[in-house]
Amino acid sequence: MQNANSNLTPAPVKDPVVEDILQTYQMLSGSYDEMCAGTKQIRPHWQYLMNSLHAMGHDELERRWQEGRRLLRDNGVTYNVYGDPQGLDRPWQLDPIPHLISSEEWGHIERGLIQRAELMSLLLADLYGARDTIRKGLLPVELVASHPGFLRAIVGVSLPKRHRLPLYAVDLARSATGEIWAIADRTQAPSGAGYALENRLVISRILPSLFRDSHVHRLALFFRTLRQTLASMSPHEDPRIVVLTPGPANETYFEHAYLAKYLGYTLVQGADLTVRDGKVALKTLDGLQPVDVILRRVDDSACDPLELRPDSYLGVAGLTQAVRMGGVSLANPLGCSVLENAGLYAFLPNLAKYFLGEELDIPSPQTWWCGDKTACNHVLANIDKLVIKRIANTPGHVSVRGRLLSSKQRDLLRAQILAQPNWYVGGEEIFRSTTPVLVNGHVEPRQLVLRSFLVTNENNYVVMPGGLTRVAASADSPVVSAQSGGLSKDTWVIASEPERELTLIPETKKKLVIFEGHGQGELPSRVAENMFWLGRYAERAEGVIRLLRAVLLYLADPYDFVSTKNHPALPSLLRAVTYLTETLPGFVGEGAEQRLDNPREELLSVFLDRNRAGSLASTLQFLLNAARSTRDRLSPDMWRVFSAIEDELNRLQQQAPKEINEALQVLDNIILWLSALEGLSVESMTHGQGWRFLIIGRRLERCYNTGQLLRATLSTVNEDEAVLLENLLVVTDSLLTYRRRYRSYLQVNATLELLLQNELNPRSIGYQLEQLSNFIATLRNGDDTPYRAAEERVILEALTQVRLADVDALAIFVDGFRKDLDQLLVRLWHLIPALSDAITNSYFSHAEQPRQLVKLEAEHEDNEL
């Protein structure tokens, strides 16, 4: 066991800068402090960092940290907090002061981590294979069988020696005596490596010279090894590797998308995969593509609804059978969550001697499993001195510190233990060490946990230097968890000399292989649908903003605006707001007259009410949701646009505009970001299938919106039609085009020609339909079907009606109503949704989740293997 050795023992320091730092740093009594030894001493490997930060000064450090927070926000680094009233996607919390570990101490920790990973790998193979540990009495059968992570369906499935446990993570804590303890093992889907990488990118950018001069060990070797290991898990030379995620609602979804993009893999959900003839395939628009390796982020039991958990919608039906048949490799293998059993800690010392012939270099706190009668009696007698927890993480059950419970609570806990002793352990409480955190301009200590990550290579394990450091949310909190509001830190392992820079992709002399990955051939239908709706929501939001902006301009001048009666064109525009947003009754249903006379309240609701379907706030929220579902396909610049839109939306929810001018400014800001998004999508995205569906969604939505606008404003004659036409052209961003094209007074027939038929005007209905026709033809390129598809027939019908229309005849009205125009727009109003449905049916998958036809029964009793 590594203790507070010589490299952690500081020499006396008389530096006035150090003394100034320590004056306000109040160490926690009873805890080991990572930075300080005594009240006037800073450990040697911390001195350069703290002197540099002190020399930088508070103002400069704060300025740089503001830049760091901006980077995190722009990059969309988030962590989903379940049950948070603020909703999903809480910004990732990072402290600007890195956590430091000396290179000498890290060498000892690294060896202990590799030893523990090898032990876990051997134990996993034994539990699903020979089970010698149980036969020889090293492990109680009840402890293993009662843990939900032990999957009977996996018993007997052979694990390749090199890849029994490809990925492994362990949470480390230091006790008051300076010893390092392993307090939790993470095996089934160890998370945090992506966050550690993002932390490194941010901190190294805001403290570049300090990072360089500190000779920090780099992370690239770990991720390069990860790629090589995953590739080696398949017999094929260039395997297809996917990252299986539960979806955007998962707490670490950002990391799933981030790693998929960083490593160059396809991000998939369970519905994107299928099992055929014992092999896993990716469902793409171009058919089924074989999958060789799955880097999974879905829990064991949720991976297969047929054999494991029938209520799971996250997994792949038949995946277990595919694993049995060797049709796919998983990192990590199914069933490995049995290693997260907290009861194992009571038996690990003997297991280490059995498998390795060694003592554990990094042991776990002393643990008593209550399934053993003697151990249970000890736990019950010392419940006020121990940490009590269940052997598996289950909803509604958390670790409890017996010393913090009342007498009544302890009695209740004793009763729960006696009712299910196999499910409980009591463990020695570790008072974790503290590390400095920047809080309101000063430094204070917080308890920390370090999660270290390992990946197999050809012969052994490679350890990420440092890992993900997490600290408690407050100085007096013993809970270290992102779900509880904790912070994270970049972790620096300090070397004595600079480390050679590495890139993620190693040099190779192999022949270049071009993958279609994010282009033509590997687009899951789910992703295509999300891209389609991303385009629709972006265009819908832009159309609503342009219309709201035109209406609000009427209301901006209180001296000019008294009532809608003074502005004959305004009621038509207000009704257009309701038709375009479909926020009935609005300005057309019951009570419309009162709302037309005083439209402010209704307009603000259409603008700001996130809970109202069709409102601008609701549309923007749907846009952000679609973006999250496709974030592995979006460039950093595009994600910055979405982050800016989200910031504007959050500000609106926190403080609604009080004046019309404030609302107009917000609308201007959002439409600027939406315009940037459109430009980036055209100029920066590869023009593959994903991009095509994005543009198809835009064109279809613009076609629908323009038709709604024309019908709401021109079907009925307005007494101030010139003003109405001008506003209509402003909303469709076509006023300048009209003036250059016609150089005349505003006329209905000319406006209809420009907005309905002109296929050179990117705002016209004709242009949208012509573009849709081209895109659909491209998607169907290579299809030998001798007849037109449903979507092609709908487009042809709509485009023909628009092209054959006589705009002069459409402009004619009888009794104040343009019947021919209204009938044409009604036909389009039916055809555009029909086109959307046809595209959905042709390209997007809506298969039902497979279900068990009969209940699977275990062949043995619960306490047998």
DOPALUM-506838 format. One record per residue (C-alpha): residue in one letter; x negated, y, z. Coordinates in steps of 0.2 Angstrom, whole numbers, plus 2048, in hexadecimal, padded with zeros to 3 digits. Layout:
AXYZ
...
END
This chain:
M800800800
Q7F98117FB
N7F881D80A
A7F382F80B
N7E282C805
S7D3837803
N7D98407F3
L7E88467FD
T7DE84C80C
P7DA85F809
A7CB86980F
P7CF878819
V7D588780F
K7D2899813
D7D88A0803
P7E38AF807
V7EE8AA7F8
V7F18997FF
E7F58A0810
D8028AC808
I80B89D800
L80B893810
Q8128A281A
T82389F812
Y82288C80F
Q82B88381E
M82787181D
L834865823
S83185C834
G82E84A833
S82B849820
Y81B848816
D81885880B
E8118557FA
M8098667F9
C80486A80A
A7FA861818
G7FD86B828
T80287D829
K7F3885821
Q7ED878814
I7F2874802
R7ED8647FB
P7DE8657EE
H7E88607DF
W7F586D7E2
Q7EA87C7E5
Y7E78817D3
L7F98817CF
M7FF88B7DE
N7F18987DC
S7F689A7CA
L80889C7CE
H8048A87DB
A7F98B27D0
M8078B27C3
G8128BB7CF
H8258B97D2
D82B8C47C4
E8208BB7B7
L8258AA7BD
E8378AF7BD
R8368B67AB
R82E8A67A6
W83B89B7AF
Q8498A57A7
E8418A0796
G84188E79D
R85388E7A1
R857895790
L84E887788
L85887A792
R86888378D
D86388577B
N85E87377A
G86E86D782
V866864790
T87485E79B
Y8798517A8
N88B84C7A9
V89284D7BB
Y8A18417BD
G8B084A7C5
D8A885B7C4
P8B68687C3
Q8AA8727B7
G8AC8647AA
L89F85A7A2
D88D85F79C
R8878687AC
P8768717A7
W8678667AB
Q85F86D7BB
L84C86F7BA
D8408777C7
P8328817BF
I82587B7CB
P81E86A7C6
H81C85B7D2
L8098577D2
I8018467D5
S7EE8447D5
S7E78387C8
E7DE82D7D5
E7EE82B7DF
W7F88277CE
G7EC8197CA
H7F18107DA
I8048147D7
E80280E7C5
R7FB7FD7CA
G8097FB7D7
L8167FF7CA
I80F7F27BD
Q80E7E57CA
R8207E87CF
A8267E87BD
E81D7D77BA
L8257D07C9
M8377D67C3
S8347CE7B2
L82F7BD7B9
L83E7BE7C5
L84A7C27B7
A8447B37AD
D8457A77BC
L8577AD7C1
Y85E7A97AF
G85279A7AC
A84B78D7B8
R8517967C8
D84278F7D2
T84479E7DE
I8557987E4
R8507857E4
K8417897EF
G84B7947FB
L8427A47F6
L8537AC7F2
P8647A87F9
V8707A27EB
E87E7AD7F3
L8747BD7F1
V8717BA7DE
A8837B37DA
S88C7C07E4
H8847CF7DA
P88E7D57CB
G87E7D77C1
F87B7C47C0
L8847BF7B0
R8877AC7AF
A88A7AE79C
I8777B279B
V8717A37A4
G866798799
V8637A678C
S8507A678A
L8467B678B
P8377B9781
K8287BA78D
R8227CB786
H8337D3788
R83C7CB797
L83E7DD79E
P8387E9791
L83D7F979B
Y83C7FB7AD
A83D80A7B9
V83C80C7CC
D84081A7D8
L83181E7E3
A8318277F4
R82382C800
S826829812
A820834821
T81082B822
G80C82E810
E81081C80A
I8188197F9
W82880F7F9
A8338087EB
I84580C7F0
A84E8077E0
D84B7FD7D1
R8548027C0
T8547F47B3
Q8647F37A9
A8648057A1
P85680F7AA
S85A8217A7
G84F8307A8
A84182E79C
G84883A790
Y84C84779E
A8398457A3
L834849791
E83F858790
N83985F7A1
R82785D79A
L82B86778A
V833875794
I8268777A2
S817875796
R81F88378B
I822890799
L81188C7A2
P806887793
S7F588C799
L7F88857AB
F7FE8757A3
R7EF874798
D7E28797A5
S7E986C7B2
H7E585D7A6
V7F68557A8
H7F88437A2
R803843792
L81383978F
A81183577D
L808824780
F81781E789
F82482377B
R81881C76E
T81780B777
L82A80B779
R82C80D766
Q81F7FF763
T8277F4770
L8397F5769
A8327F2758
S8297E375D
M8397DB765
S83F7D7753
P8367CB747
H8397D7739
E82C7E3734
D8377F2733
P8457EE73F
R8557F9741
I8567FF753
V86580775A
V86981076B
L87980A772
T88181877D
P892817786
G89682877E
P89683B782
A89F839793
N89082F79A
E8868387A7
T87683779D
Y87D83878B
F871846787
E86283B78A
H86A82D77F
A86B839771
Y85B841774
L851831774
A85A82B765
K85583A75C
Y84383B763
L84082975F
G84882974E
Y85681C752
T86981C74F
L87482175D
V88381575E
Q892811769
G89980076B
A8A680275E
D898806751
L8927F4752
T8997E374E
V8937D1750
R8947C6740
D88D7B4740
G8837B7750
K87B7C7749
V87E7D974E
A8827E5740
L8857F873F
K8957FD737
T89180B72B
L89A81371C
D88F808710
G8947F8719
L88C7EE727
Q8797F172B
P8707E4735
V86A7E9746
D85A7E174D
V8577EA75E
I8637F376A
L85C800776
R86C7FF782
R87280C78E
V882802792
D8837F97A2
D8817E67A1
S8937E17A5
A89A7EE798
C8907E8789
D89C7DA784
P8AF7DA786
L8B17C8781
E8A67C078D
L8A17CC79A
R8AE7DA79F
P8BE7D9795
D8C37EB799
S8B47F3792
Y8B57FE783
L8A2802783
G89B7F277D
V89A7E676D
A8A67D776C
G89B7C876A
L88A7D076F
T8877C277C
Q8887B576F
A87D7BE764
V8707BF771
R8727AC774
M86F7A9762
G8607B5761
G8697C0755
V8647D075E
S8587D676B
L85D7E1779
A8537ED784
N8567E9791
P85E7D8790
L86F7D4797
G8707CF7A9
C8607D87AE
S86B7E37BA
V86A7D57C7
L8587DC7CA
E8617EB7D1
N8677E17E0
A8637EA7F0
G8637DA7F9
L8537D47EF
Y8487E07F9
A8497D4808
F8417C77FE
L8357D07F2
P8267CE7FD
N8277BB7FC
L82C7BB7EA
A81C7C57E6
K8127B87EF
Y81B7AA7E5
F81A7B27D4
L80A7BC7D5
G8007B67E4
E7FF7C87EA
E8067D47F7
L8117E27F0
D8077F27ED
I8177FC7ED
P8237F37F8
S8357F87FC
P83B7FE80D
Q83E7EF819
T84F7E8815
W85B7DC81E
W8687D3813
C8787D081D
G87C7C0814
D86E7B9820
K8767B7832
T8667BC83B
A8647CB830
C8767D0831
N8757D0844
H8667DB843
V86F7E7838
L87E7E8843
A8747EB852
N86A7F884A
I87680083F
D873812846
K860810840
L86380982F
V86980E81E
I878803819
K87C800807
R8847F37FC
I8797E77F1
A8817EF7E1
N8868007DD
T8998007DD
P8A580F7DB
G8AA8167EB
H89B80F7F5
V88C8197F9
S87D816805
V88081C816
R874821824
G87A819834
R87382783F
L87F833836
L88E82983A
S89A82B849
S89D81D854
K8AE81984C
Q8A681A83B
R89980D840
D8A6801847
L8AF802836
L89F7FF82D
R89B7F0838
A8AC7E9834
Q8A97EB821
I8987E2822
L8A07D482C
A8AE7D281F
Q8A17D1810
P8907CE817
N8897C8807
W88D7D9800
Y8837E480C
V8717E8810
G8697F281E
G8597FB81A
E84B805823
E84F818820
I841821817
F83F83381B
R83983980A
S82B844806
T82E856800
T8278607F2
P8288737EF
V83787A7E5
L83A88C7E0
V8498937E8
N84E8A67E6
G83D8AB7E4
H8348A17F1
V82E8907F4
E8368837FF
P835870802
R8418647FB
Q8428517FD
L83D8487ED
V83F8377E4
L8338337D5
R83A8277C8
S82C81F7BE
F82F8167AE
L8268077A6
V8277FF795
T81F7EE78F
N8117EE783
E8087DF77B
N8007D978B
N8067E379A
Y8107F279F
V80D80479B
V8128117A8
M8188237A4
P80C82E7AD
G8178367BA
G8298347B6
L83883D7BB
T8388467CC
R84884A7D3
V84B8557E3
A8598587EF
A8668667EC
S86186E7FD
A85486E80A
D85E865816
S86685880A
P85F84680A
V8688427FA
V85E8437EA
S86A8417DC
A86E84B7CC
Q8808467CF
S87F84F7E0
G87785F7D8
G86585B7DA
L8578637D0
S84A85A7C5
K83785E7C3
D82A85B7B6
T81D84F7BE
W80B8527BB
V7FE8457BD
I7EE8507BE
A7DF8497B5
S7CC84E7B7
E7CA8527A5
P7D6856796
E7DF84778E
R7DF84477C
E7EF849773
L7FA83C76B
T80883D75F
L817832761
I814829750
P80482074F
E7F982073F
T7FC811734
K7F680B723
K806801720
K810805710
L81D813713
V82E80D715
I83D819713
F84C81671E
E85D81D71A
G86081F72C
H86783172E
G86B83271B
Q875828710
G876816716
E877816729
L88582172E
P89181973A
S8A381D736
R8A6824748
V898830744
A8A0835733
E8B083873C
N8A8843749
M89F84D73B
F8AF84F732
W8B8856741
L8A9861745
G8AB869735
R8BE86B737
Y8BD873749
A8AF87F743
E8B9885735
R8C988573F
A8C189074D
E8BA89C740
G8CB89E737
V8D38A1748
I8C68AE74D
R8C78B873D
L8DA8B973F
L8DA8BD751
R8CD8CB74D
A8D88D3740
V8E78D374C
L8DD8D975B
L8D78E8751
Y8E98EE750
L8EA8EE763
A8D88F5766
D8DE907765
P8EC90B772
Y8F091B76B
D8F391475A
F8FC90475F
V90D907768
S9178F8761
T9178EC753
K9258F674C
N918903747
H90E8F673E
P9198ED732
A90B8E172D
L9078DC73E
P9158D0742
S9108C6732
L8FF8C4739
L9058C074A
R9108B2743
A9018AC739
V8F78AA74A
T90589E750
Y90589573F
L8F289373E
T8F088E750
E900884751
T90388C762
L91688B762
P921894767
G9158A2766
F91B8B075A
V9278A5750
G93189B75D
E93C89F76C
G9388AF774
A92E8B5765
E9368C6764
Q9308CB775
R91F8C4771
L91E8CE761
D9228DE76A
N9158DB777
P9088CF76F
R8F98D177B
E8FD8C3787
E9018B677A
L8F18BB770
L8E78B9780
S8EE8A8783
V8EA8A3771
F8D98AA773
L8D48A3785
D8DF89578B
R8D488678A
N8E387B78F
R8EE881781
A8ED876772
G8E8880763
S8E188F76C
L8D0895767
A8C8890778
S8D087E775
T8C987D763
L8B8883769
Q8B8875776
F8BD868769
L8AF86F75E
L8A286C76D
N8A985B770
A8A685675E
A89585D75F
R89085376E
S896843765
T88A847757
R87B84F760
D86F84375A
R873849748
L87185B74C
S86186574B
P85B87075A
D860880751
M87187974F
W872874761
R86D885766
V87C88C75D
F888880766
S87F885777
A883897773
I89589476E
E89788A77F
D88F899788
E89C8A5781
L8AA899785
N8A4897797
R8A38AA799
L8B58AC792
Q8BB89F79F
Q8B28A87AD
Q8B68B97A9
A8C48BD79B
P8C28CD791
K8CC8DB799
E8CC8E678A
I8CF8E3778
N8BE8E9773
E8B68DD77F
A8C08CF776
L8BB8D5765
Q8A98D476A
V8AA8C2770
L8B38BD760
D8A58C6756
N8988BC760
I8A08AB75D
I8A38AE74B
L8918B3749
W88C8A2751
L898899746
S8918A1737
A88089C73C
L88688A73E
E88D88A72D
G87D890726
L87388372F
S87E87572A
V87C87A717
E86987E717
S862873725
M86B863725
T867855719
H87585470C
G879842710
Q88A83A715
G88B842726
W88985371E
R89684F711
F8A384B71E
L89E85B728
I8A1865718
I8B185B713
G8B8860724
R8B4872722
R8BC873710
L8CB869715
E8CE874725
R8CB88571B
C8D787F70D
Y8E587B71B
N8E288C724
T8E2896714
G8F388E70F
Q8FA892720
L8F48A471F
L8FC8A770E
R90C89F713
A90E8A9723
T9098BA71B
L90F8B9709
S91F8AE708
T9298BC70F
V9278CD708
N9208DA714
E9258ED713
D9128F1716
E90C8E470A
A8FC8ED705
V8F68EE717
L8FB8DB719
L8F18D770A
E8E28E0710
N8E28D7720
L8E48C6718
L8D58CA70D
V8CB8CF71C
V8D08BF726
T8CB8B5717
D8BB8BF715
S8C08C3703
L8C38D6703
L8B38DB6FB
T8B58CD6EE
Y8C68D46EA
R8C08E66E8
R8B28E16DC
R8BD8D56D2
Y8CC8DF6D0
R8C88F16D4
S8DA8F56D6
Y8E88F76E3
L8EB8E86ED
Q8F88DC6E5
V9008CC6EA
N8FC8C36D9
A8EA8C86D9
T8E88C36EB
L8F08B26E8
E8E48AF6D9
L8D58B36E4
L8DB8A96F3
L8E489B6EB
Q8DD8976DA
N8CC89F6D8
E8C08906D9
L8B189C6DA
N8B78A46EA
P8B08996F8
R8C089F702
S8CD8996F6
I8D888A6F7
G8D38856E5
Y8C08866EA
Q8C387A6F9
L8CD86D6EF
E8C086D6E1
Q8B286B6ED
L8BB85D6F6
S8BE8546E6
N8AB8556E2
F8A784F6F4
I8B38406F4
A8AD83B6E2
T89B83B6E9
L8A08306F8
R8A98246EC
N89A8236E1
G8968116DC
D8A880B6E0
D8AE8006D2
T8C08016D7
P8CA8056C6
Y8D68116CE
R8D68206D8
A8D581F6EB
A8E38276F6
E8D88366FA
E8D48396E8
R8E68396E3
V8EB8456F0
I8DD8516EB
L8E28506D9
E8F48546DD
A8F08636E7
L8E386A6DB
T8EE8676CC
Q8FC8716D5
V8F187F6D9
R8E98806C8
L8FA8806BF
A90288D6CA
D90689E6C2
V9018AB6CF
D90C8B86C6
A91B8AD6C9
L9168A96DA
A9168BC6DF
I9288BE6D9
F9348BF6E8
V9478BF6E9
D9508C66F8
G93F8C9701
F9398B76FF
R92C8AF6F3
K93489E6F1
D9288976E4
L91989C6EE
D9218956FE
Q9258846F5
L9138826EF
L90B886700
V91787A708
R91286C6FC
L900870700
W904870713
H90985E711
L8FB859705
I8EC85F710
P8F185471F
A8F4846713
L8E384870C
S8DB84871E
D8E5838722
A8DF830712
I8CD834716
T8CF82D727
N8D681D721
S8C981B714
Y8B981F71E
F8BC81F730
S8BD80F73B
H8CB80D747
A8CA7FB74B
E8D27F575C
Q8C67EF76A
P8C57DC769
R8CD7D4778
Q8CB7C3781
L8D97B777C
V8D77AC78B
K8CF7B079C
L8BE7AA79E
E8BB7A07AE
A8AB79D7B7
E8A578B7B6
H89E78C7C8
E8A37937D9
D89E7A57DD
N88F79F7E8
E8887937DA
L87E7967CB
END
